[in-house]
Amino acid sequence: MLIFLGAAFWVATYLGAIHISSHPLAENPENVAGVLLAAAFVLTRLGRARLWAGPAKFFLIYFGVTAMLALGRYAMDRQFDPLRIYFQYAQAFLLYLIFSDLCRDPRAARVLILTFLGATIALSLIANFGPGGVVGAARAGRGGVAERVGVLGMNLNYQAFLYAAGVIGVLCHGIARWPRFGWKDWLLAAGAASMLLALLRTGSRGGLATLVIGVAAALALLFRGRRWAAYALLVPLVLYGIGSAIMSSEVIRARIEDTLYGGDLGARDVLAREAFEMFKERPLTGAGTDYIEELGTRLGKQRIAAHNTYLQIACAFGLAGFLPWLAGLVATGFRLWRFRSNVWAAAMLAFFFALLAAMVPGNYAYGRLKWIFLALAGAMPFAPPSPVKRPRAAPPATAGARRPLPGRTVPLRGGAGWVR
């Protein structure tokens, strides 16, 4: 039941824009599925869950420290708004615990991965071919010569992040399967093409950088002598297709020109500079989850996030929260690196590198995809790496020993039997 609810919650995260009721716990399908999943986990698995194991222990320390900081600030200031913002971090903490325990079952990991690919491909099809009431566009580039297109109700950069993750996963699967492609593999390839097109239509520079870094990491990690056919035939075709699609995308070309010639970084350089100044003022415990108010005041805005996950956590919780969170990331990456000979682990490690890059321009401190992926990467069972087999040295010949004559019966060494 938990596997089914986990998959249902993953699909529901794509339906957050659908309004159901005014109650906070049943406001949209994501909230309803999250409440059912949390209740089922508490009632059936909480007492037997393995929570203090692997990278999870560092993230448990992170969430414990940040919870104490949030409650301590509430006790001193009696302001509920920062605590309400922290509830989003707490939801991410609960999701990580649930999926970390759930993904120890290989069946659950497989179901979640297939659910993610299916939901993301469906989202890309809607973005590419959906009606006007579901798909929206925004002007981009100098003079508004290009349009950024995506599904309404979801952040365009987040959509691009999802598509990049899907393309990286399908590429790893294709390299591992080549040349034994069946009809399901060709369907996944068509889905990857749809996700690539949808990513480019979002015009997300961060999503494009995530895709490029993830593809490069996947090609380096999956390179093996027995996969030479994929690297000789499949990989050149894939790289040519991706490069051609990028070069033919008008919105991507316009936004890259804005970056190179106009220095347009979406004000992220200004945000990073001011956020780092805030961190230096309170390096130990941070400014709290409502740092967005102070950051917005410094920049003449109402409220604005750091648009950088590393600075987002450092500004909110200081080194007390940032260091255990960083230790959890390092432990997760090290676990994937140990099992990199496994195809699943290599694919996740490639996406892990892409995630590290995506967190530079994005706010993923309590992002659903980030925490579910970290739970999957930190708990999914992988086959242990194969030990290196070394040839055994031949035993030295006994001095003065003579070979037995042909046809002569001699006992085996140790008296275990006879050979003629």
N, C-alpha and C positions, 0 to 999 in steps of 0.2 A: 504493500500500500504506500509506503514511504517513497519508493521509486516512482510510482505513478504520480504522487503528489509533487515530487520534485520536478518531474518533467512538465506537469501542468503549470507549476509556478514559473518555470523557465519560459513557457509559451505566453503566460500572462504578463510577463515583463514587457512584451511587445505591445500590449493592449492598455498601457497605463493612461492613454488619453481618453479612453471610454469612461464616461461618468455614469455611475450606477445610483448612488445615493449620497446624502450629505453626511452620513456617519463616517468618521475617520477610518474605521476598520473595514468598511464596505464601500469605500468611495469609488473604487475601480476594481477590475478583475485581478490586478496584481495584489492589492491589499487583501482581497478575499482568499486568494490562493495562498498567500503568505501566512495568514492567520490559521488556515486549515493545516498547512505544513508544520507550523510551529507547535500547534496543539497536538498533532499526531506524534511529533518527535518527543515532546515532553512526556506524553502518556505512555509511549511504547519503548523508547530507546534511551532516554536521558540517564537512567540509572545504570545502563550497561555500556554507554558510549565511551570510547577511548579518546579522551580529549587532551590528555597531557602526553602527547607522543609526536615526535618529529618536529617539523616547523611550527605546528600548532601551538606549542608551548610558548614560543616567542610572541605570537599574536595574542595569546591569552594574557601574557604580561602586558602587552600594549593596551589591550582593551581594559584590563584591570586598572592600570595607571591612569588612563584617560577618564575612566568612570569616576575615580576618586577625585581627579582634578575638576571635573564638571560638577560633581556633588559639592565639593569644597567651595567652589565659586558661588553656587546657588545658596549655600549656607551663609556666606558672607554678604552677598549682594541682594539676595531675595528677588532676583530677576529670573522669570521663568523662560524668557525667550531663548537665552543661550542653552538652557537645558532642553528645550524643545528641539533646537537644532541638533543637539547631541543625540537625540533619539534616533536620528538617521544613522549615526555611527553605531549605535547599539543594535539597530536592525541588521546592519552589515555584520556585526559580531555574531549575532544569532544565526544568520545565514551561513557564515563560515563554519560554525560549529556543526550545524545540521549537515551540510554537504561534505564536510570533512569526515564525519562518521559514515555518511551514506556511501561515499565514493570508495570506501575500503572494500566494497563488494564490486567485483569486476563487471557484473551485469548492470549495476547502477551507473557506473562510469560510461559504459557503452551506450546505454539508453540516453543519458544526458548529452553525450556528444552528438548522437544522431538527432536528438530533438533540437539541439542548437543549430545544426546544419539545416535541417528541414525548415525551422522557423525563419532562419536568416535568408535562405533561398526564397521562401515565400514573401518575405518582406521586400527583397530586391525585385521580385516580379511585380509586386504592387507599385513600387517606386518607378519601375520602368514603363509599365503598361496600365497603371491604375487610372481611374477617372479623376477629374479636377477637384472633386470634393474631398478626395483622400490625399492627393498629391499636391504640394504647393511649391512655389518658386520664389526666389529672392534674387535681386540684382547683385552682381559682383563685378569686380574689375574696374579699371578706370573708365569713367563715363557710363558705367552700368551696361557694358556691351555684352555681358554673359549672364547666365542665370544659374543659380544653385537650386537644384531640384531634389526633393526628398518627401518622405511620408510626413504628413502633418501630425503634430503632437509629439514628435521625437526630435531631439537635437540633431542637427545635420552632422556635426563632428562625431557624435556617438554612433549614428548610423554608419558612417564611414569606418569607424573602429570595428563595428560588428562585421561589416563586409570584408575588411582586411583580414580579420581572424578566420572567417570562413574560407577565403581564398587560400590562405596559408595552409589550413588543414586539408583542403582538397588536393593541393599540390603535393603535400607529403604523402597522402594516400596514393596518389597517382604514381609517384616515383617508386613507392614500395610495391605496387601491383604490376607495374609495367614489365613485360608486354601482355600479361594475362588479364586483359580488359574484358569485362562482361557488360551487359546492358546497364547494370546499375552504375558501373564506373563511368560510362558515357553520360548517364543522366547527371551524375555528380559534376562531370566536366562542364556540361551545359549550365548547371547551376552556378558553377564558379564563374563562367563567362557573364551570367546575369549579375552576379554580385560585383564583379569588376566594373561593369558598365554603371551599376547603381552607385558605386563608390566614386567614380569619376564625375558623375552628375551632381554629387553633393558639393564638389569643389573644395573639399577639405584637404588642406595642405598637410595637416597632422595625420589624417587617415592615409594619405599617399605615402608619407614618410614611414608610417607604421608598416604598410604593405611592403615597401622596398626593403626595409631592414629585416622583416620577417622572412621574405623570400630568400634574401641573401644568406641568412642564418640557416634556413632549411636546406639550401643547396650545399652549404658547407658541412652540415651535420650528417646528412644522409648520403654523402659521397662514400661509396664502398666499391670495391673491385667487382663484386657480383652485380652491381647496378649500372655497369658501363653502358648497357643498351639504352636505359632511360636517359642517361646524360648525353648519349650520342644522338638520340632521336627526339625524345619527348621534351627535354629541358630546352634545347634551342627553339623549338616551336613555341613553347610557353613564353619564353623570354621575348621572342619576336612579337607574339600576340600582345603581351602586356605593354611592351614599348610602343607598338603601333597605336594601341588604344590611348595611351597617355599623350602621345604626340598629337593625336587627332582630336583631343578633348579641348574645346574652346575655353571652357570655364577654368580648367586646370592651367592652361597656358596663360590666361589672363591673370590669374592669381599668382602664378610663379613670376610673371613679369612685374607685378606690383611689388613682390618681395625683393626681387633682384635690383630693379631700377628705381622703385619708389620707396624702398625701405619699409614697406607696410608689413608689420608683424601682428596686426590686430591689437596693438597696444600691449602685447604680452611682455615686451621688454620693459615698459614703464611699470607694469604691474609687478614684475619680478624684482625690479630695483626697490620699489617701495615696500613690498612684502619682506624682502631681505632686511631692510632697515628696521621694520617692525620686529623681526626675529632677533636682531642684534640688541634691541632695547630690552627684551625679556627672553633671554635664550634658554632659561631653565624650564619654566612652566608655560611659556607662551602667553598669548593674549586671550585665549578662550575661543570657543566656536563662533562667537559673535565678532571675531576679528574683521569680518566682512564689513561691519559698520564703520570701524575706524579706517580701514583701507579705502572705503568709498569716500569718507570725509577728506582724506588726504588728497584724493584725486578729483575732488569736486563732484562726486556722484553720491547717490543715496546709499547703496551697498553693492559690493562687487567682490567676487571670489578671486583668489590668486591666479587662477588658470594655470596652475602648476601643482601637481599632487604632492611633490616633495615639500614645496613651500607651504602648501595648504596645511599639511600635518605639522610642519615645524612652527608655523605661526600660531596654530590653534593650541598645540600641546607642548611646544618647546622640545628640548632634548630629552626630557623625561618620557615623552611619547614617541618621538622620532627614532631614537636609537633602538628600542625593541621592535618597532615596526620594520626598520631597516634590517635588523638581525633576522626577522622572519623571512624577508625577501631573499637574503643571502642563503639561508638554510634551504629554502625552496629551490633556488637555482642550483645549489650544490647537489641536492638530491636528484634533480633531473640530469645534471651533468654526470653523476655516477652511473646512471642507467641509459646514457645516450646511445648505446648500441641497440637499444630497443626502439622500434619505429615509433611507438606511441610516445615514449619519453623524448625522442628527438624532435617530434612534431611539437610537443608542449614546450620544449626548451626553445625552439625557434620562436614560438609565440611569446614566450617569457621575455626574450630579448626585445621583441616588438612592443610588448607591454611596458617595459622599462623606458623605451623611447616615447611611447604614447603618453606616459604620465608627465612628460615635460610640458606639453602645451595643454593638458587636459585636467579637469577636476574629477579624479576617480578615488578620492579618499574613502567614499562610501558607495562607489559604483558597484552595481550588482554583478556585472560580468567579471570585474577584476577579482572580487572576493570568491565567487564561485570557481573561477579558474584556479586561484591559489589553493582553494580547498581540494580541487581535483588533482592538481600537480603535487600537493603535499601528502596525499593519502592514497591515491590510486596505486594498486599493486602492480609492479612491473616484474617481468622475468629477470632473474639475476644475470649479470653479464657473464658470458662464457669464459671460463678460465683459459689462459694461454697454455696450449699443450706443447710441451718440449719433448723432443725425442729422447728416449732412455738410452743411456750409454750401454754398449754391449759389455757383459761381464768379462773380465780378463781371463785369458786362457790359462788353464792350469799347467804349470811347468811339467814337461815330460809326458803329458797326456797324449794319447793316440786316438785318432778317429776310429769309430767302430767300422768294421768291414761291412760292405753291402750284404744284406740278408742276415746279419747277426742280430740276435735279440738282446736289448740292453734295457735296464730299468730306467724310468724317468727320474729326474732329480727330486728327491724327497720321498721316493717310493710310492707316488700317487697312482701309478699305473704302468702300463707297458706299451711299448711301441716297437714295431718291427720295421 
